[in-house]
């Protein structure tokens, strides 16, 4: 569904203008023409052309003024200047104001057509960048999804099968379980892998703008719509669109999405042309859509249209076999990225990882390992290098013990440990003595006495 390029010709010589127009129309371009610069500026303002071909010398204003005005109205519009041989210096100067290229009279029509085709190709490449094609083929294959647990193996098999179809997929699971990674794998292992892969988070776009973002809009469709814009479905033609957080979509937009699923067509906001959508849809949500249907927040007919192939990703706490596998994968990645020397997790760090429930799932694990690599100082990641939530008091206690130097007698070692541990708790509570006493499980009086004996603070104001 490549949009027909729109071209405006501004030239006061009727024969030249008609010749260019006929040649462009023969190549199935949409063409408008005028002999006056001001008319050209007005036409450009109203129609949103991709390319403007203008003579440098016009009867009312010169091509430089046309160029400046058109670029102010639509910076994306590409301008070609037609100039006589003696005005080449002026044309070159005009390129400083945003002209893409110039062509000197006399010229062959083939030369101009080749220049136009080059500009259209450039336009298509720029629009492809907007498709959020973040990774090249092969980056998101099944090797990019880490897991050896039985539940993940079953998911891998389902992904391999569904990738070979165009079925709509609904990815379910808590935040951070890897739903986007699965969506990547489905697209890049499908027959659509050479097409665009467009992603959008329904939760990240304001409700009033989501419809325009998905389906596009025409110039003047609403306040601020100064030019036509393609929607994500249009950009995803012959590829895949990933609708993340689909449960956050409003009921009004759900109606429009249902039409795309049923009829394979949609309209831009403010538009009269019905566009077709050859798009594979993958959705994801952490909400229970069945409950949302019961509450009236999600359309039942849309739910059944989306729930063709449901894939539920388990939380990390339910795939314990994968925790250390993932942790080591992230350790290798971040040590190479930050050029750090960490090579392993200590036994205590592994125990802390395996005991932690990971409410943030794989994303939380990755962030914790990155933090440990950045803060760690030795070859082994220690519990205190991980997050406080993950290790609790264990990390601080072990760190305090390891900070004790030499082989002191038990009494002296215990005293040093107690001093370091109380100091750490006071630092974490920012000097809040009442809170520190509560965390330590002692009274304010006991804490005051220990601070005095251990010389943690000379004049403890408790």
C-alpha positions, -999 to 999 in steps of 0.1 A, spaced: 0 0 0 27 25 -11 12 59 -12 11 76 -46 38 104 -47 23 139 -49 43 164 -71 37 201 -77 51 219 -108 56 256 -108 68 270 -142 55 300 -162 63 284 -195 32 264 -205 50 240 -228 76 231 -202 50 228 -175 27 205 -196 57 183 -208 69 177 -172 33 170 -160 26 145 -188 59 127 -182 52 124 -144 16 113 -149 28 86 -173 48 72 -143 15 73 -123 24 102 -101 -2 126 -87 6 160 -103 -6 196 -99 7 225 -119 7 263 -118 25 292 -135 28 315 -105 49 313 -74 23 325 -50 -3 301 -63 23 274 -58 28 283 -22 -9 282 -16 -13 248 -33 16 235 -13 0 247 19 -33 229 11 -21 197 -5 11 185 13 32 176 -17 62 152 -15 81 170 -42 80 205 -57 96 213 -90 99 251 -95 115 274 -120 140 298 -104 126 327 -125 88 333 -121 67 363 -131 55 373 -96 82 360 -71 114 340 -77 119 304 -69 140 311 -39 110 327 -22 88 297 -32 115 274 -17 116 293 16 79 294 20 73 258 11 100 246 35 85 266 63 51 250 57 65 215 53 102 209 60 98 173 47 89 184 12 118 181 -13 123 209 -38 140 207 -72 149 240 -89 149 245 -127 174 271 -137 191 285 -168 228 278 -171 238 313 -161 219 310 -128 237 279 -115 254 298 -87 221 311 -75 207 275 -76 236 262 -56 231 290 -31 194 280 -28 204 246 -16 215 263 16 179 271 21 168 235 18 166 228 -19 173 191 -26 188 196 -61 187 216 -93 186 209 -130 197 233 -157 179 241 -190 179 225 -214 176 191 -198 163 157 -209 130 145 -194 147 112 -185 172 131 -164 144 148 -144 125 116 -140 155 98 -127 160 126 -101 123 124 -90 126 86 -87 157 91 -65 138 115 -43 108 91 -39 132 63 -29 147 87 -3 112 94 10 105 57 13 137 51 32 130 79 56 95 66 62 110 31 68 130 46 97 97 56 113 85 20 113 106 13 143 125 -15 126 150 -16 155 169 -47 146 181 -65 115 170 -100 106 185 -125 130 189 -103 160 156 -116 175 158 -153 168 150 -180 193 185 -179 206 177 -145 220 151 -159 244 169 -175 273 153 -204 292 157 -241 299 126 -247 321 99 -269 308 74 -241 306 97 -220 285 105 -250 262 67 -254 256 65 -217 247 94 -220 223 76 -247 205 44 -228 203 62 -197 190 79 -218 162 45 -230 151 26 -198 152 54 -179 134 46 -198 103 11 -184 102 -6 -150 101 -28 -157 131 -34 -130 156 -14 -136 188 -23 -125 223 7 -124 247 -2 -125 284 19 -122 315 32 -99 342 53 -69 334 89 -78 326 83 -114 316 95 -109 280 64 -104 260 80 -79 235 109 -104 230 84 -131 221 67 -107 197 101 -100 181 108 -137 176 74 -143 160 79 -116 135 115 -123 125 108 -160 121 77 -154 100 71 -150 62 67 -112 70 103 -109 83 113 -87 54 84 -63 61 81 -36 87 78 -44 124 59 -15 141 55 -13 178 33 10 199 24 10 236 -12 18 241 -5 29 276 22 54 266 0 73 242 -28 96 256 -63 83 249 -72 113 228 -42 107 205 -41 69 202 -66 67 174 -47 93 153 -14 74 161 -28 41 150 -48 51 119 -32 84 109 -50 117 100 -55 142 72 -45 178 73 -70 198 92 -86 167 109 -82 184 143 -64 214 158 -27 210 152 -30 187 123 -11 209 99 -3 181 74 -12 145 66 4 118 87 4 81 83 -7 59 111 10 28 125 -12 4 106 -4 21 74 33 20 81 30 -17 91 16 -27 57 28 -63 47 45 -66 81 36 -69 117 22 -45 143 28 -51 180 2 -35 202 16 -35 238 -7 -29 268 -38 -35 247 -59 -36 279 -54 1 283 -71 9 250 -103 29 252 -137 15 241 -139 40 212 -106 29 198 -114 -7 203 -143 -3 178 -118 9 152 -94 -19 159 -122 -45 156 -130 -31 121 -94 -37 111 -95 -73 124 -128 -80 107 -127 -60 74 -89 -55 70 -96 -18 64 -96 16 81 -98 54 75 -75 81 85 -90 107 108 -107 134 87 -102 113 56 -126 100 30 -104 73 14 -107 37 29 -73 21 32 -66 -17 34 -44 -32 60 -23 -63 52 -10 -65 87 -3 -93 112 -14 -83 147 4 -93 179 -10 -79 212 3 -80 247 -12 -72 281 -6 -78 318 -43 -74 325 -68 -102 328 -89 -94 297 -117 -118 307 -122 -98 339 -120 -65 319 -148 -78 297 -169 -86 327 -163 -51 341 -173 -35 308 -138 -21 301 -130 -43 271 -153 -54 242 -161 -91 243 -161 -94 205 -127 -78 203 -114 -101 230 -123 -132 210 -108 -117 178 -75 -111 196 -75 -144 216 -68 -166 186 -35 -179 198 -29 -170 234 6 -174 249 10 -169 286 45 -161 298 52 -174 333 67 -150 360 103 -156 369 94 -170 403 77 -199 385 107 -207 364 135 -210 390 156 -231 366 161 -201 344 172 -176 371 210 -184 371 210 -191 334 196 -156 328 218 -140 354 250 -154 338 238 -143 304 233 -107 317 266 -109 336 285 -117 304 268 -90 284 273 -62 309 309 -71 318 317 -68 281 297 -36 278 313 -18 307 347 -35 305 344 -48 340 363 -78 356 333 -97 372 333 -133 360 310 -152 384 284 -150 412 295 -159 447 277 -188 464 259 -163 487 249 -141 457 234 -172 439 215 -181 470 201 -146 472 190 -147 435 173 -180 439 154 -170 470 141 -137 457 106 -137 442 114 -111 414 82 -91 413 97 -72 383 106 -105 366 133 -108 340 136 -70 336 143 -66 373 169 -94 372 187 -77 343 187 -44 361 200 -60 393 228 -77 374 238 -45 356 239 -27 389 261 -55 404 285 -53 375 288 -15 377 293 -15 415 312 -47 420 349 -46 426 362 -82 424 358 -111 400 329 -125 420 295 -107 423 287 -105 461 252 -102 477 259 -65 487 265 -57 450 228 -67 443 198 -46 453 188 -42 489 154 -56 481 170 -88 468 194 -95 497 177 -78 527 199 -76 557 220 -105 544 240 -84 520 249 -58 546 258 -83 572 281 -103 549 297 -71 537 304 -59 573 319 -93 581 342 -92 551 353 -57 559 368 -69 592 405 -70 587 430 -96 599 422 -123 625 410 -105 656 397 -123 686 359 -130 686 351 -102 710 369 -76 689 355 -89 657 320 -88 670 325 -53 682 338 -42 648 309 -59 630 284 -43 653 299 -9 647 299 -12 609 264 -26 609 248 1 631 267 27 610 252 13 578 217 13 592 220 49 604 233 59 570 204 42 552 178 58 576 196 92 570 201 96 607 166 88 618 174 72 652 139 60 659 136 42 625 172 28 629 163 14 664 132 -2 650 151 -18 621 178 -31 645 152 -44 669 165 -25 699 152 4 720 163 40 714 181 39 747 200 7 737 210 23 704 222 55 722 243 34 745 259 13 717 266 45 696 284 60 726 304 28 734 313 21 698 321 58 692 299 59 661 288 94 670 305 114 697 273 132 710 244 110 699 213 132 701 186 107 707 
